């Protein structure tokens, strides 16, 4: 789990704890997820649009670098292609 994912999970938990809602966590291989279906399900069960957008952005707009010693590679986009 990346720092961004950890921060997003914390925001989601804090937002839900504020209203005394239960929080369920599920880890998925996002490379094989049908995003339209996932977002539809989350909307149908009442997940707030901000939380859905946060999930989408974390999983689909990540950029990664590879560091070897002091050298840093070019940026690679990870997530949905």
N, C-alpha and C positions, 0 to 999 in steps of 0.2 A: 504494500500500500504506500503510495507516495504522500508527500507532505500535503499536497493539495487535496487529495482524497481524504486524508485524516482530518484536515481542517473542515472540509465539506461535511463529513460525518458529524463532527462536533457541532457545527452550525445547525444541522438538522436535529440533532438530539436536544440541544439547548432550546431551539424553537418549540419543539414538541413538549419538553418538560415544563416550559413556561405555562402551557395550557393543560398540564397533567395528562397528556396523551401517552399511550404506550408507543414504544419505538421497536420496530423489527428490522433486523439487518440481514441481508442476503448477499452473498458474494457470488458474482456471475462472471463467466468468460464473455466479456463484452464484444469480443470479436465475432461471436456467433449469435448475437442477440438480434431479433427482429425489432428494431427501434420503434417503428410505428406501433406495433402491437404492444410493446412495453409501455410506451407513453400513454396509449389508450387505456391500458389496464390501470396504470397509476392514476389517471384522470378519473376513471370510473369508480375507483375506491376512495376518491376524495383527497388525493395528494395535491397540495397547493401548487399552482403553476410555478412559483418561485423555486420550490424544492425540485420540481421536475426539470426546470431549466438548469439548476445547479448540477443535478445529476448528469444531464446531457452535456454540459460544458466540461465537466471534469473528465468524462469518459471519451469525448469526441474531439476535444480541441487541445490535447496535450502535445507539448513539444519536448523532445528528449535530446540530450547531448551525451556523448561518450567521452569520459575523461581518462586518459592514460598518462600517468605522471602529471606533468604540468600542461600537456597538450589537450585541447578541447576540439571535438569533432564539429562538423557542421550540424545544424539543427535537423532533426528528423521528426516528422509528425507521426504520432501514434494514435491509435483509436480507429474509428470508422473511416474507411476509404471511399 
